[in-house]
Protein backbone atom coordinates (compact mmCIF):
# COMPACT_ATOMS: atom_id res chain seq x y z
CA UNK A 1 0.00 0.00 0.00
CA UNK A 2 1.13 3.53 -0.78
CA UNK A 3 1.36 5.81 2.24
CA UNK A 4 0.99 9.56 2.64
CA UNK A 5 2.96 11.36 5.34
CA UNK A 6 1.28 14.45 6.80
CA UNK A 7 2.92 16.67 9.38
CA UNK A 8 0.69 18.94 11.45
CA UNK A 9 -2.05 16.35 10.94
CA UNK A 10 -3.87 16.81 14.24
CA UNK A 11 -6.30 19.52 13.06
CA UNK A 12 -7.30 21.94 10.32
CA UNK A 13 -5.89 21.47 6.83
CA UNK A 14 -3.70 18.58 7.96
CA UNK A 15 -6.67 16.53 9.17
CA UNK A 16 -8.54 17.25 5.93
CA UNK A 17 -5.53 16.13 3.89
CA UNK A 18 -5.65 12.84 5.80
CA UNK A 19 -9.37 12.29 5.17
CA UNK A 20 -9.08 13.09 1.45
CA UNK A 21 -6.03 10.87 0.91
CA UNK A 22 -7.59 8.02 2.88
CA UNK A 23 -10.62 8.22 0.57
CA UNK A 24 -8.18 7.90 -2.34
CA UNK A 25 -6.84 4.65 -0.86
CA UNK A 26 -3.64 5.86 0.77
CA UNK A 27 -2.46 4.61 4.12
CA UNK A 28 -1.59 7.50 6.43
CA UNK A 29 1.33 8.42 8.62
CA UNK A 30 0.01 11.16 10.88
CA UNK A 31 2.60 13.40 12.51
CA UNK A 32 2.00 16.03 15.20
CA UNK A 33 2.62 16.71 18.89
CA UNK A 34 -0.88 15.88 20.17
CA UNK A 35 -1.23 12.10 20.27
CA UNK A 36 -4.85 12.13 21.46
CA UNK A 37 -5.97 14.08 18.42
CA UNK A 38 -3.96 11.90 16.06
CA UNK A 39 -5.45 8.74 17.54
CA UNK A 40 -8.97 10.17 17.23
CA UNK A 41 -8.33 11.07 13.59
CA UNK A 42 -6.82 7.66 12.83
CA UNK A 43 -10.05 6.00 14.03
CA UNK A 44 -12.08 8.07 11.53
CA UNK A 45 -10.07 6.95 8.50
CA UNK A 46 -10.98 4.03 6.26
CA UNK A 47 -7.39 2.99 5.56
CA UNK A 48 -4.50 2.04 7.88
CA UNK A 49 -3.07 4.97 9.81
CA UNK A 50 0.15 5.15 11.80
CA UNK A 51 0.45 7.77 14.54
CA UNK A 52 3.86 9.38 15.04
CA UNK A 53 4.10 11.99 17.78
CA UNK A 54 6.94 14.47 17.42
CA UNK A 55 7.92 18.06 18.09
CA UNK A 56 9.38 19.06 14.74
CA UNK A 57 11.06 22.13 16.19
CA UNK A 58 13.77 19.62 17.16
CA UNK A 59 16.12 18.39 14.43
CA UNK A 60 16.53 15.04 16.19
CA UNK A 61 12.75 14.53 16.02
CA UNK A 62 12.83 15.13 12.24
CA UNK A 63 15.62 12.57 11.95
CA UNK A 64 13.66 10.10 14.07
CA UNK A 65 10.71 10.49 11.69
CA UNK A 66 13.03 9.74 8.77
CA UNK A 67 14.13 6.48 10.37
CA UNK A 68 10.51 5.52 11.04
CA UNK A 69 9.54 6.04 7.39
CA UNK A 70 12.13 3.64 6.02
CA UNK A 71 9.72 0.68 6.27
CA UNK A 72 6.90 2.34 4.29
CA UNK A 73 6.22 2.84 0.58
CA UNK A 74 5.65 6.61 0.67
CA UNK A 75 3.89 8.17 -2.32
CA UNK A 76 2.88 11.55 -0.89
CA UNK A 77 4.71 13.73 1.62
CA UNK A 78 2.97 16.84 2.97
CA UNK A 79 4.88 19.34 5.10
CA UNK A 80 1.92 21.04 6.77
CA UNK A 81 3.28 21.74 10.27
CA UNK A 82 3.73 25.45 10.97
CA UNK A 83 2.38 28.43 12.87
CA UNK A 84 2.49 32.23 12.98
CA UNK A 85 2.51 35.22 15.29
CA UNK A 86 1.35 38.80 14.96
CA UNK A 87 2.64 42.05 16.43
CA UNK A 88 5.34 44.69 16.12
CA UNK A 89 8.75 43.05 15.66
CA UNK A 90 10.24 44.91 18.63
CA UNK A 91 7.51 43.55 20.90
CA UNK A 92 6.88 39.96 19.79
CA UNK A 93 8.26 37.04 21.77
CA UNK A 94 11.72 36.01 20.57
CA UNK A 95 11.46 32.41 21.77
CA UNK A 96 8.18 31.94 19.92
CA UNK A 97 9.75 33.40 16.76
CA UNK A 98 12.78 31.13 16.97
CA UNK A 99 10.53 28.12 17.42
CA UNK A 100 8.52 29.32 14.42
CA UNK A 101 11.69 29.43 12.34
CA UNK A 102 12.61 25.94 13.54
CA UNK A 103 9.23 24.52 12.49
CA UNK A 104 8.35 26.62 9.43
CA UNK A 105 11.85 26.68 7.92
CA UNK A 106 14.37 24.25 9.38
CA UNK A 107 12.04 21.27 9.86
CA UNK A 108 10.45 21.85 6.47
CA UNK A 109 13.89 22.05 4.86
CA UNK A 110 15.07 18.84 6.51
CA UNK A 111 11.89 16.96 5.71
CA UNK A 112 11.77 18.22 2.10
CA UNK A 113 15.23 16.79 1.50
CA UNK A 114 14.21 13.57 3.21
CA UNK A 115 10.97 13.41 1.21
CA UNK A 116 12.62 13.89 -2.19
CA UNK A 117 15.00 11.03 -1.45
CA UNK A 118 12.28 8.72 -0.14
CA UNK A 119 9.84 9.49 -2.95
CA UNK A 120 12.51 8.89 -5.61
CA UNK A 121 12.41 5.16 -4.84
CA UNK A 122 8.99 4.65 -6.46
CA UNK A 123 7.87 8.15 -7.49
CA UNK A 124 5.48 10.51 -5.76
CA UNK A 125 4.59 14.01 -4.71
CA UNK A 126 5.96 16.52 -2.20
CA UNK A 127 3.57 19.24 -1.05
CA UNK A 128 4.89 22.03 1.17
CA UNK A 129 2.29 24.21 2.84
CA UNK A 130 3.33 27.82 2.47
CA UNK A 131 1.03 30.83 2.46
CA UNK A 132 -0.03 33.71 0.26
CA UNK A 133 2.24 35.61 2.69
CA UNK A 134 5.16 33.89 0.99
CA UNK A 135 4.24 35.50 -2.33
CA UNK A 136 4.36 39.04 -0.92
CA UNK A 137 7.50 41.23 -0.56
CA UNK A 138 7.10 41.44 3.23
CA UNK A 139 4.50 41.58 5.98
CA UNK A 140 4.87 44.26 8.61
CA UNK A 141 3.41 43.15 11.97
CA UNK A 142 3.87 39.51 10.93
CA UNK A 143 7.48 39.97 9.86
CA UNK A 144 8.86 36.59 10.92
CA UNK A 145 5.91 34.59 9.63
CA UNK A 146 6.03 36.24 6.20
CA UNK A 147 9.78 35.66 6.03
CA UNK A 148 9.43 31.95 6.86
CA UNK A 149 6.77 31.46 4.21
CA UNK A 150 8.84 33.30 1.60
CA UNK A 151 11.53 30.71 2.32
CA UNK A 152 9.04 27.89 1.79
CA UNK A 153 7.91 29.26 -1.58
CA UNK A 154 11.44 29.94 -2.82
CA UNK A 155 12.79 26.57 -1.71
CA UNK A 156 9.91 24.59 -3.19
CA UNK A 157 10.02 26.40 -6.54
CA UNK A 158 13.73 25.63 -6.82
CA UNK A 159 13.23 21.96 -5.88
CA UNK A 160 10.39 21.67 -8.42
CA UNK A 161 12.53 23.06 -11.24
CA UNK A 162 15.45 20.76 -10.41
CA UNK A 163 13.13 17.75 -10.41
CA UNK A 164 11.55 18.78 -13.72
CA UNK A 165 14.91 19.35 -15.40
CA UNK A 166 16.21 15.97 -14.24
CA UNK A 167 13.01 14.26 -15.43
CA UNK A 168 12.51 12.93 -11.93
CA UNK A 169 9.58 10.73 -10.95
CA UNK A 170 8.99 13.15 -8.04
CA UNK A 171 7.06 16.42 -8.19
CA UNK A 172 7.18 19.33 -5.73
CA UNK A 173 4.37 21.80 -5.07
CA UNK A 174 3.75 24.62 -2.62
CA UNK A 175 0.30 25.50 -1.30
CA UNK A 176 -0.19 29.26 -0.82
CA UNK A 177 -3.63 29.87 0.68
CA UNK A 178 -4.94 33.07 2.13
CA UNK A 179 -7.05 32.90 5.31
CA UNK A 180 -8.28 29.41 6.21
CA UNK A 181 -10.72 28.73 9.06
CA UNK A 182 -8.38 26.79 11.37
CA UNK A 183 -6.71 27.11 14.79
CA UNK A 184 -4.05 29.36 13.20
CA UNK A 185 -5.80 32.45 14.59
CA UNK A 186 -5.57 31.26 18.18
CA UNK A 187 -1.88 30.41 17.96
CA UNK A 188 -1.00 33.64 16.13
CA UNK A 189 -3.19 35.77 18.45
CA UNK A 190 -5.11 37.33 15.55
CA UNK A 191 -8.46 37.47 13.81
CA UNK A 192 -8.35 37.44 10.02
CA UNK A 193 -9.38 40.72 8.43
CA UNK A 194 -10.63 38.81 5.35
CA UNK A 195 -13.08 35.88 5.16
CA UNK A 196 -11.42 32.46 5.20
CA UNK A 197 -11.99 29.35 3.11
CA UNK A 198 -12.78 26.00 4.73
CA UNK A 199 -9.94 23.57 5.50
CA UNK A 200 -11.78 20.87 3.54
CA UNK A 201 -11.93 22.97 0.37
CA UNK A 202 -8.33 24.07 0.79
CA UNK A 203 -7.05 20.50 1.18
CA UNK A 204 -9.18 19.11 -1.65
CA UNK A 205 -8.13 21.83 -4.09
CA UNK A 206 -4.48 21.50 -3.11
CA UNK A 207 -4.39 17.75 -3.64
CA UNK A 208 -6.07 17.96 -7.03
CA UNK A 209 -3.46 20.49 -8.17
CA UNK A 210 -0.60 18.54 -6.55
CA UNK A 211 -1.51 15.41 -8.51
CA UNK A 212 -1.47 17.57 -11.66
CA UNK A 213 2.10 18.57 -10.63
CA UNK A 214 1.29 22.27 -10.39
CA UNK A 215 4.12 24.07 -8.62
CA UNK A 216 2.38 27.04 -6.95
CA UNK A 217 -1.14 26.36 -5.71
CA UNK A 218 -3.39 29.27 -4.68
CA UNK A 219 -6.86 27.96 -3.76
CA UNK A 220 -9.15 30.96 -4.25
CA UNK A 221 -9.78 33.48 -7.01
CA UNK A 222 -9.56 36.40 -4.58
CA UNK A 223 -6.09 35.38 -3.36
CA UNK A 224 -4.92 34.70 -6.92
CA UNK A 225 -5.86 38.26 -7.83
CA UNK A 226 -4.31 39.59 -4.62
CA UNK A 227 -0.99 37.85 -5.25
CA UNK A 228 -0.92 39.09 -8.85
CA UNK A 229 -1.54 42.63 -7.57
CA UNK A 230 1.24 42.15 -5.04
CA UNK A 231 3.68 41.37 -7.86
CA UNK A 232 2.59 44.35 -9.95
CA UNK A 233 2.70 46.94 -7.18
CA UNK A 234 6.00 48.54 -6.14
CA UNK A 235 7.50 46.54 -3.23
CA UNK A 236 7.00 49.39 -0.77
CA UNK A 237 3.32 49.74 -1.67
CA UNK A 238 2.71 45.98 -1.52
CA UNK A 239 4.38 45.82 1.91
CA UNK A 240 2.30 48.79 3.08
CA UNK A 241 -0.91 47.05 2.02
CA UNK A 242 0.16 43.82 3.75
CA UNK A 243 1.01 45.74 6.92
CA UNK A 244 -2.39 47.41 6.93
CA UNK A 245 -4.06 44.00 6.81
CA UNK A 246 -1.98 42.74 9.74
CA UNK A 247 -2.85 45.85 11.81
CA UNK A 248 -6.52 45.07 11.20
CA UNK A 249 -5.91 41.66 12.77
CA UNK A 250 -4.49 43.42 15.80
CA UNK A 251 -7.38 45.90 15.91
CA UNK A 252 -5.04 48.80 15.17
CA UNK A 253 -6.34 49.88 11.77
C-alpha positions in Angstrom: 0.0 0.0 0.0 1.1 3.5 -0.8 1.4 5.8 2.2 1.0 9.6 2.6 3.0 11.4 5.3 1.3 14.4 6.8 2.9 16.7 9.4 0.7 18.9 11.4 -2.1 16.4 10.9 -3.9 16.8 14.2 -6.3 19.5 13.1 -7.3 21.9 10.3 -5.9 21.5 6.8 -3.7 18.6 8.0 -6.7 16.5 9.2 -8.5 17.3 5.9 -5.5 16.1 3.9 -5.7 12.8 5.8 -9.4 12.3 5.2 -9.1 13.1 1.5 -6.0 10.9 0.9 -7.6 8.0 2.9 -10.6 8.2 0.6 -8.2 7.9 -2.3 -6.8 4.6 -0.9 -3.6 5.9 0.8 -2.5 4.6 4.1 -1.6 7.5 6.4 1.3 8.4 8.6 0.0 11.2 10.9 2.6 13.4 12.5 2.0 16.0 15.2 2.6 16.7 18.9 -0.9 15.9 20.2 -1.2 12.1 20.3 -4.8 12.1 21.5 -6.0 14.1 18.4 -4.0 11.9 16.1 -5.5 8.7 17.5 -9.0 10.2 17.2 -8.3 11.1 13.6 -6.8 7.7 12.8 -10.1 6.0 14.0 -12.1 8.1 11.5 -10.1 7.0 8.5 -11.0 4.0 6.3 -7.4 3.0 5.6 -4.5 2.0 7.9 -3.1 5.0 9.8 0.1 5.1 11.8 0.4 7.8 14.5 3.9 9.4 15.0 4.1 12.0 17.8 6.9 14.5 17.4 7.9 18.1 18.1 9.4 19.1 14.7 11.1 22.1 16.2 13.8 19.6 17.2 16.1 18.4 14.4 16.5 15.0 16.2 12.8 14.5 16.0 12.8 15.1 12.2 15.6 12.6 11.9 13.7 10.1 14.1 10.7 10.5 11.7 13.0 9.7 8.8 14.1 6.5 10.4 10.5 5.5 11.0 9.5 6.0 7.4 12.1 3.6 6.0 9.7 0.7 6.3 6.9 2.3 4.3 6.2 2.8 0.6 5.7 6.6 0.7 3.9 8.2 -2.3 2.9 11.6 -0.9 4.7 13.7 1.6 3.0 16.8 3.0 4.9 19.3 5.1 1.9 21.0 6.8 3.3 21.7 10.3 3.7 25.4 11.0 2.4 28.4 12.9 2.5 32.2 13.0 2.5 35.2 15.3 1.4 38.8 15.0 2.6 42.1 16.4 5.3 44.7 16.1 8.7 43.0 15.7 10.2 44.9 18.6 7.5 43.5 20.9 6.9 40.0 19.8 8.3 37.0 21.8 11.7 36.0 20.6 11.5 32.4 21.8 8.2 31.9 19.9 9.7 33.4 16.8 12.8 31.1 17.0 10.5 28.1 17.4 8.5 29.3 14.4 11.7 29.4 12.3 12.6 25.9 13.5 9.2 24.5 12.5 8.4 26.6 9.4 11.8 26.7 7.9 14.4 24.3 9.4 12.0 21.3 9.9 10.4 21.8 6.5 13.9 22.1 4.9 15.1 18.8 6.5 11.9 17.0 5.7 11.8 18.2 2.1 15.2 16.8 1.5 14.2 13.6 3.2 11.0 13.4 1.2 12.6 13.9 -2.2 15.0 11.0 -1.5 12.3 8.7 -0.1 9.8 9.5 -3.0 12.5 8.9 -5.6 12.4 5.2 -4.8 9.0 4.7 -6.5 7.9 8.2 -7.5 5.5 10.5 -5.8 4.6 14.0 -4.7 6.0 16.5 -2.2 3.6 19.2 -1.1 4.9 22.0 1.2 2.3 24.2 2.8 3.3 27.8 2.5 1.0 30.8 2.5 0.0 33.7 0.3 2.2 35.6 2.7 5.2 33.9 1.0 4.2 35.5 -2.3 4.4 39.0 -0.9 7.5 41.2 -0.6 7.1 41.4 3.2 4.5 41.6 6.0 4.9 44.3 8.6 3.4 43.1 12.0 3.9 39.5 10.9 7.5 40.0 9.9 8.9 36.6 10.9 5.9 34.6 9.6 6.0 36.2 6.2 9.8 35.7 6.0 9.4 32.0 6.9 6.8 31.5 4.2 8.8 33.3 1.6 11.5 30.7 2.3 9.0 27.9 1.8 7.9 29.3 -1.6 11.4 29.9 -2.8 12.8 26.6 -1.7 9.9 24.6 -3.2 10.0 26.4 -6.5 13.7 25.6 -6.8 13.2 22.0 -5.9 10.4 21.7 -8.4 12.5 23.1 -11.2 15.4 20.8 -10.4 13.1 17.7 -10.4 11.5 18.8 -13.7 14.9 19.3 -15.4 16.2 16.0 -14.2 13.0 14.3 -15.4 12.5 12.9 -11.9 9.6 10.7 -10.9 9.0 13.1 -8.0 7.1 16.4 -8.2 7.2 19.3 -5.7 4.4 21.8 -5.1 3.8 24.6 -2.6 0.3 25.5 -1.3 -0.2 29.3 -0.8 -3.6 29.9 0.7 -4.9 33.1 2.1 -7.1 32.9 5.3 -8.3 29.4 6.2 -10.7 28.7 9.1 -8.4 26.8 11.4 -6.7 27.1 14.8 -4.0 29.4 13.2 -5.8 32.4 14.6 -5.6 31.3 18.2 -1.9 30.4 18.0 -1.0 33.6 16.1 -3.2 35.8 18.5 -5.1 37.3 15.5 -8.5 37.5 13.8 -8.4 37.4 10.0 -9.4 40.7 8.4 -10.6 38.8 5.3 -13.1 35.9 5.2 -11.4 32.5 5.2 -12.0 29.4 3.1 -12.8 26.0 4.7 -9.9 23.6 5.5 -11.8 20.9 3.5 -11.9 23.0 0.4 -8.3 24.1 0.8 -7.0 20.5 1.2 -9.2 19.1 -1.6 -8.1 21.8 -4.1 -4.5 21.5 -3.1 -4.4 17.7 -3.6 -6.1 18.0 -7.0 -3.5 20.5 -8.2 -0.6 18.5 -6.6 -1.5 15.4 -8.5 -1.5 17.6 -11.7 2.1 18.6 -10.6 1.3 22.3 -10.4 4.1 24.1 -8.6 2.4 27.0 -6.9 -1.1 26.4 -5.7 -3.4 29.3 -4.7 -6.9 28.0 -3.8 -9.1 31.0 -4.3 -9.8 33.5 -7.0 -9.6 36.4 -4.6 -6.1 35.4 -3.4 -4.9 34.7 -6.9 -5.9 38.3 -7.8 -4.3 39.6 -4.6 -1.0 37.8 -5.3 -0.9 39.1 -8.8 -1.5 42.6 -7.6 1.2 42.1 -5.0 3.7 41.4 -7.9 2.6 44.4 -10.0 2.7 46.9 -7.2 6.0 48.5 -6.1 7.5 46.5 -3.2 7.0 49.4 -0.8 3.3 49.7 -1.7 2.7 46.0 -1.5 4.4 45.8 1.9 2.3 48.8 3.1 -0.9 47.1 2.0 0.2 43.8 3.8 1.0 45.7 6.9 -2.4 47.4 6.9 -4.1 44.0 6.8 -2.0 42.7 9.7 -2.8 45.8 11.8 -6.5 45.1 11.2 -5.9 41.7 12.8 -4.5 43.4 15.8 -7.4 45.9 15.9 -5.0 48.8 15.2 -6.3 49.9 11.8 
